[in-house]
Amino acid sequence: MASFALLTSIIISATFTACSKEGDTIYQSPPEDLPAQTPLVTVVYDPDALGDRSYNDLVYQGVEQAAKEHGLRTLQLSPSSRQEGLAYLENLFTDLSTRQDTVRRLVIVTSPAYDEFLRKNNRRLENNPRADLLYLETRTPLEGKGSTLYIPYYGAMFEAGAIAAHFSSEMLLVGANPQNESVKDALQGFRDGFATDIFPYDRKKTLNVEYLGSAADEGFSIADTTAMKFLIDKEDQYVLPLLVPVCGGAAGVFHRMNEILQFCFIMGVDVPVVSTSCPFSAVKRMDRAVAQCITQWLSADGMPKHQSLGLAGDFTGVEIHTVNSLMSIAFYGELTDEILKAAHDEAVRKEAEYEK
């Protein structure tokens, strides 16, 4: 584990050396041909978040894409605990508030786990006109210095829910927890889309919801054995033609275990998952959104104080996967362009209403 002292030495060093530790805390881009005055983007993630093949990996990719395009240095920090993440932030804010150099620096915070710290401490960065802050996945703008970004998921999940009702009359929604804002919006969007009367049905629709955790930062990871036991238990408890996992990196574990067990179909969430058991995915193009924010930060106008980038702007969406499965072949055959357009247009309209 990288120590607090190690992080301090990395942050205050004038020359950054390459450092990458899989499963540890420091992910740093090589400094070849980058002068000391090159802008630096530092990202602080949820504990053990990188490698989730979902939201956090998309943020990572967006940062690195922007760095490659604009020639930036990056420092990506994946702490092993919330306490370590808070220590990283305290160190960063202390350093940035006292710096006197001319290097532009952007700190990106990906998680509501650090919300209280950010809202109490962001004004400390006002002492440094070359330091800035971007807080992801919150609807509430920061008072004082810093920008916020929210990717509303209601619309894409509404569209997915409408399509899912066309696929099956029985669903199980698995949320990370009932407190996280993005998870709540996604679940509500899916519920509303599943219940919509865009398409007439003669059958009764049944939607069950369960959670993996209770606090806002819980339920986004799960052990393989726990996921396997969950699937086995739920197969006994419910009829499971389609499972919808809105739980970050835990969703990938469910997909992997289901490839072994073949219990049900599982919808992809956040990233497209193409397999015989995944007929379609709701996607959150977080990489594109983060890259756009970094480009804005580098511009003369800077980042907006707050922005919301959703379905209408193609920052979220639904992708249909064509795979060789008898059930899914029948499903795809019934999904006409007219049906898909109707679901999409209604989802855009509903998201606009929901976000008012």
C-alpha positions as CSV (number, residue, x, y, z in Angstrom):
1,M,0.0,0.0,0.0
2,A,1.3,3.4,-0.8
3,S,1.8,5.4,2.4
4,F,0.7,8.9,3.2
5,A,4.3,10.0,3.1
6,L,4.7,8.5,-0.4
7,L,1.7,10.4,-1.7
8,T,3.1,13.6,-0.2
9,S,6.4,13.1,-2.0
10,I,4.7,12.4,-5.2
11,I,2.5,15.5,-5.0
12,I,5.2,17.9,-4.1
13,S,7.9,16.5,-6.4
14,A,8.8,18.8,-9.3
15,T,9.6,15.8,-11.5
16,F,7.1,13.0,-11.6
17,T,8.3,9.4,-12.0
18,A,6.3,6.6,-13.5
19,C,4.4,4.6,-11.0
20,S,1.8,1.9,-11.4
21,K,0.7,-0.7,-8.9
22,E,-2.2,-3.0,-9.9
23,G,-4.7,-3.3,-7.0
24,D,-2.8,-0.7,-5.0
25,T,-3.1,3.1,-4.8
26,I,-1.0,4.9,-7.3
27,Y,-1.7,4.9,-11.1
28,Q,0.6,7.5,-12.7
29,S,1.1,8.3,-16.3
30,P,4.7,8.2,-17.7
31,P,6.3,11.7,-17.8
32,E,8.2,11.3,-21.1
33,D,8.6,14.6,-22.9
34,L,6.3,16.4,-20.5
35,P,7.8,19.6,-19.0
36,A,7.5,20.4,-15.3
37,Q,4.9,23.1,-16.1
38,T,2.5,20.6,-17.8
39,P,-1.0,20.7,-16.2
40,L,-1.7,17.9,-13.8
41,V,-5.0,16.0,-13.3
42,T,-5.3,14.1,-10.1
43,V,-8.2,11.7,-9.5
44,V,-9.4,10.3,-6.1
45,Y,-11.6,7.2,-6.4
46,D,-13.8,5.3,-4.0
47,P,-11.9,2.7,-2.0
48,D,-10.6,-0.2,-4.2
49,A,-12.7,1.1,-7.1
50,L,-10.4,0.9,-10.0
51,G,-10.7,-2.4,-12.0
52,D,-14.5,-2.5,-11.6
53,R,-14.9,-2.7,-15.5
54,S,-17.7,-0.2,-14.9
55,Y,-18.1,3.5,-13.8
56,N,-14.7,3.9,-12.2
57,D,-12.8,2.4,-15.1
58,L,-14.7,4.6,-17.5
59,V,-13.6,7.7,-15.5
60,Y,-10.0,6.4,-15.6
61,Q,-10.3,5.9,-19.4
62,G,-11.8,9.4,-19.9
63,V,-8.9,11.0,-17.9
64,E,-6.3,9.2,-19.8
65,Q,-7.9,9.9,-23.2
66,A,-8.0,13.6,-22.4
67,A,-4.4,13.5,-21.1
68,K,-3.2,11.9,-24.4
69,E,-5.2,14.4,-26.5
70,H,-4.0,17.5,-24.6
71,G,-0.6,16.4,-23.3
72,L,-1.3,16.3,-19.6
73,R,0.2,14.6,-16.5
74,T,-2.2,12.4,-14.5
75,L,-2.1,10.9,-11.0
76,Q,-4.9,8.4,-10.3
77,L,-5.4,7.4,-6.7
78,S,-7.5,4.3,-5.7
79,P,-7.3,4.2,-1.8
80,S,-7.8,1.0,0.1
81,S,-10.2,2.6,2.5
82,R,-12.4,5.7,2.9
83,Q,-10.0,7.0,5.6
84,E,-7.1,6.7,3.2
85,G,-9.1,8.5,0.6
86,L,-9.8,11.3,3.0
87,A,-6.1,11.5,3.9
88,Y,-5.2,11.8,0.3
89,L,-7.7,14.7,-0.1
90,E,-6.5,16.5,3.0
91,N,-2.9,16.2,1.7
92,L,-3.9,17.4,-1.7
93,F,-5.9,20.4,-0.4
94,T,-3.2,21.4,2.0
95,D,-0.6,21.3,-0.8
96,L,-2.7,23.1,-3.3
97,S,-3.8,25.9,-1.0
98,T,-0.2,26.9,-0.3
99,R,1.4,26.4,-3.7
100,Q,3.0,29.4,-5.3
101,D,4.0,28.0,-8.7
102,T,2.2,28.5,-12.1
103,V,1.3,24.9,-12.8
104,R,-2.4,24.3,-13.4
105,R,-3.9,21.5,-11.4
106,L,-7.3,19.8,-11.4
107,V,-8.5,17.4,-8.7
108,I,-11.3,15.1,-9.7
109,V,-13.3,13.3,-7.0
110,T,-15.5,10.5,-8.2
111,S,-17.5,9.5,-5.1
112,P,-20.2,10.8,-2.7
113,A,-18.2,9.1,0.0
114,Y,-16.2,12.3,0.2
115,D,-19.1,14.7,0.0
116,E,-18.8,16.1,3.5
117,F,-15.1,16.8,3.2
118,L,-15.5,18.5,-0.2
119,R,-18.3,20.8,0.9
120,K,-16.4,21.8,4.1
121,N,-13.0,22.3,2.5
122,N,-13.4,23.4,-1.2
123,R,-13.0,27.1,-0.3
124,R,-9.4,26.3,0.7
125,L,-8.5,26.0,-3.0
126,E,-9.5,29.7,-3.5
127,N,-6.1,30.6,-2.3
128,N,-4.6,29.1,-5.5
129,P,-6.0,30.5,-8.8
130,R,-4.4,27.7,-10.7
131,A,-6.1,24.9,-8.8
132,D,-9.5,23.6,-9.5
133,L,-11.9,20.9,-8.4
134,L,-14.4,18.7,-10.3
135,Y,-16.8,16.6,-8.2
136,L,-18.6,13.9,-10.1
137,E,-22.1,12.4,-9.7
138,T,-23.8,15.0,-7.6
139,R,-26.8,17.2,-8.4
140,T,-25.9,19.8,-5.8
141,P,-23.4,22.4,-6.9
142,L,-20.5,23.3,-4.6
143,E,-20.7,26.6,-2.7
144,G,-17.4,28.3,-3.4
145,K,-14.7,26.9,-5.6
146,G,-15.2,23.8,-7.8
147,S,-17.5,22.4,-10.5
148,T,-19.9,19.5,-10.3
149,L,-21.1,17.0,-12.9
150,Y,-24.1,14.8,-12.8
151,I,-24.9,12.1,-15.4
152,P,-28.7,11.5,-15.0
153,Y,-29.4,7.8,-15.6
154,Y,-33.2,8.0,-15.3
155,G,-33.7,8.3,-19.1
156,A,-31.5,5.5,-20.2
157,M,-32.9,3.2,-17.6
158,F,-36.5,4.2,-18.4
159,E,-35.7,3.2,-22.0
160,A,-34.2,0.0,-20.8
161,G,-37.2,-0.7,-18.6
162,A,-39.6,-0.2,-21.6
163,I,-37.5,-2.6,-23.7
164,A,-37.2,-5.1,-20.8
165,A,-41.0,-5.2,-20.5
166,H,-41.0,-6.2,-24.2
167,F,-38.5,-9.0,-23.3
168,S,-40.1,-10.5,-20.2
169,S,-42.9,-9.8,-17.7
170,E,-40.7,-10.7,-14.7
171,M,-37.7,-8.8,-13.5
172,L,-35.4,-8.6,-10.5
173,L,-33.7,-5.2,-9.9
174,V,-30.5,-5.4,-7.8
175,G,-29.4,-2.1,-6.5
176,A,-26.1,-1.4,-4.7
177,N,-27.9,0.5,-2.0
178,P,-31.0,2.7,-1.5
179,Q,-29.1,5.9,-0.6
180,N,-26.8,6.5,-3.6
181,E,-28.4,9.3,-5.8
182,S,-27.4,7.8,-9.2
183,V,-28.6,4.3,-8.1
184,K,-31.9,5.7,-6.9
185,D,-32.5,7.5,-10.2
186,A,-31.5,4.5,-12.3
187,L,-33.9,2.2,-10.3
188,Q,-36.7,4.7,-10.6
189,G,-36.2,5.1,-14.3
190,F,-36.3,1.4,-14.9
191,R,-39.4,1.0,-12.7
192,D,-41.2,3.8,-14.6
193,G,-40.1,2.4,-18.0
194,F,-41.1,-1.1,-17.1
195,A,-44.6,0.1,-16.1
196,T,-45.1,2.4,-19.1
197,D,-47.9,1.8,-21.6
198,I,-45.8,2.7,-24.6
199,F,-46.4,-0.8,-25.8
200,P,-49.7,-2.6,-25.0
201,Y,-49.4,-5.9,-23.1
202,D,-52.0,-8.4,-22.0
203,R,-49.7,-9.9,-19.3
204,K,-49.2,-9.0,-15.7
205,K,-45.8,-7.4,-15.1
206,T,-43.8,-8.2,-11.9
207,L,-40.8,-6.2,-10.7
208,N,-38.9,-7.1,-7.6
209,V,-36.1,-5.0,-6.0
210,E,-33.3,-6.0,-3.7
211,Y,-30.2,-4.2,-2.4
212,L,-26.6,-5.4,-1.7
213,G,-25.8,-2.7,0.9
214,S,-27.4,0.0,2.9
215,A,-25.1,3.1,3.0
216,A,-24.4,5.3,0.0
217,D,-20.9,3.8,-0.6
218,E,-21.9,0.1,-0.1
219,G,-22.9,-2.7,-2.5
220,F,-20.6,-1.7,-5.5
221,S,-18.4,-4.8,-5.1
222,I,-19.1,-8.4,-4.2
223,A,-17.1,-11.6,-3.9
224,D,-17.5,-14.3,-6.5
225,T,-18.9,-16.8,-4.0
226,T,-21.4,-14.2,-2.6
227,A,-22.6,-13.4,-6.1
228,M,-23.0,-17.1,-6.9
229,K,-24.9,-17.8,-3.7
230,F,-27.1,-14.8,-4.4
231,L,-28.0,-16.1,-7.9
232,I,-28.7,-19.6,-6.5
233,D,-30.9,-18.2,-3.7
234,K,-32.8,-15.9,-6.1
235,E,-33.5,-18.7,-8.6
236,D,-35.3,-20.5,-5.8
237,Q,-37.1,-17.4,-4.7
238,Y,-38.1,-15.8,-8.0
239,V,-38.8,-16.6,-11.6
240,L,-35.6,-15.0,-13.0
241,P,-35.8,-14.5,-16.8
242,L,-34.0,-11.1,-16.5
243,L,-31.8,-9.7,-13.7
244,V,-30.9,-5.9,-13.8
245,P,-27.8,-5.2,-11.6
246,V,-27.4,-1.5,-10.8
247,C,-24.4,-2.0,-8.6
248,G,-21.2,-0.8,-10.3
249,G,-18.4,-3.4,-10.3
250,A,-20.6,-6.0,-8.6
251,A,-22.6,-6.2,-11.8
252,G,-19.6,-7.6,-13.6
253,V,-19.3,-10.4,-11.0
254,F,-22.9,-11.3,-11.5
255,H,-22.3,-11.5,-15.3
256,R,-19.3,-13.7,-14.8
257,M,-20.9,-16.1,-12.3
258,N,-24.0,-16.3,-14.5
259,E,-21.9,-17.4,-17.4
260,I,-21.0,-20.4,-15.3
261,L,-24.5,-21.1,-13.8
262,Q,-26.6,-20.0,-16.8
263,F,-29.5,-19.2,-14.4
264,C,-31.0,-16.2,-16.2
265,F,-30.5,-13.3,-18.6
266,I,-28.7,-10.3,-17.1
267,M,-28.9,-6.8,-18.5
268,G,-25.7,-4.8,-18.9
269,V,-25.5,-1.6,-16.8
270,D,-23.0,1.2,-17.2
271,V,-20.9,-0.6,-19.9
272,P,-22.1,-2.9,-22.7
273,V,-21.8,-6.6,-21.9
274,V,-22.0,-8.8,-25.0
275,S,-22.8,-12.5,-24.2
276,T,-25.4,-15.1,-24.8
277,S,-27.0,-14.1,-21.5
278,C,-27.0,-10.3,-22.0
279,P,-29.7,-9.2,-24.6
280,F,-29.1,-5.4,-24.1
281,S,-27.3,-2.9,-22.0
282,A,-27.9,0.6,-20.5
283,V,-24.7,2.5,-20.9
284,K,-23.2,5.5,-19.1
285,R,-20.6,7.2,-21.2
286,M,-18.6,8.5,-18.3
287,D,-15.4,8.5,-20.2
288,R,-16.8,10.9,-22.7
289,A,-18.2,13.2,-20.1
290,V,-15.0,13.4,-18.0
291,A,-12.9,14.0,-21.1
292,Q,-15.3,16.9,-22.1
293,C,-14.9,18.4,-18.6
294,I,-11.1,18.3,-18.8
295,T,-11.3,20.0,-22.2
296,Q,-13.5,22.7,-20.8
297,W,-11.1,23.1,-17.8
298,L,-8.3,23.8,-20.3
299,S,-10.3,26.3,-22.3
300,A,-10.4,30.1,-21.7
301,D,-14.0,29.8,-20.3
302,G,-13.2,26.9,-17.9
303,M,-15.7,24.4,-16.7
304,P,-19.4,25.4,-16.0
305,K,-20.2,25.6,-12.3
306,H,-22.6,22.6,-12.7
307,Q,-23.6,20.5,-15.7
308,S,-25.9,17.6,-16.3
309,L,-25.2,15.4,-19.3
310,G,-27.8,12.7,-20.0
311,L,-29.8,10.8,-22.6
312,A,-30.6,13.8,-24.9
313,G,-26.9,14.5,-25.3
314,D,-26.0,10.8,-25.9
315,F,-24.0,10.6,-22.7
316,T,-26.2,7.7,-21.7
317,G,-28.1,5.2,-23.9
318,V,-29.2,1.7,-24.6
319,E,-27.4,-0.8,-26.8
320,I,-29.1,-3.9,-28.2
321,H,-26.8,-7.0,-28.5
322,T,-27.4,-9.5,-31.2
323,V,-26.4,-13.0,-30.0
324,N,-27.3,-16.5,-30.9
325,S,-29.9,-17.5,-28.4
326,L,-33.4,-18.8,-29.2
327,M,-35.1,-16.5,-26.6
328,S,-33.2,-13.4,-27.6
329,I,-33.6,-14.1,-31.3
330,A,-37.4,-14.0,-30.8
331,F,-37.0,-10.9,-28.8
332,Y,-34.9,-9.1,-31.4
333,G,-37.3,-10.0,-34.1
334,E,-40.1,-8.2,-32.3
335,L,-38.0,-5.0,-31.6
336,T,-38.7,-2.9,-34.7
337,D,-37.1,0.5,-35.3
338,E,-40.5,2.0,-34.6
339,I,-40.7,0.4,-31.1
340,L,-37.1,1.4,-30.3
341,K,-37.6,5.0,-31.4
342,A,-40.8,5.3,-29.4
343,A,-39.1,4.1,-26.3
344,H,-36.1,6.4,-26.8
345,D,-38.2,9.5,-27.5
346,E,-40.4,8.9,-24.5
347,A,-37.3,8.3,-22.3
348,V,-35.8,11.6,-23.4
349,R,-39.1,13.4,-22.6
350,K,-39.4,11.7,-19.2
351,E,-35.9,12.4,-18.2
352,A,-36.4,16.1,-18.9
353,E,-39.4,16.1,-16.7
354,Y,-37.7,14.1,-14.0
355,E,-34.7,16.5,-13.9
356,K,-36.8,19.7,-13.5
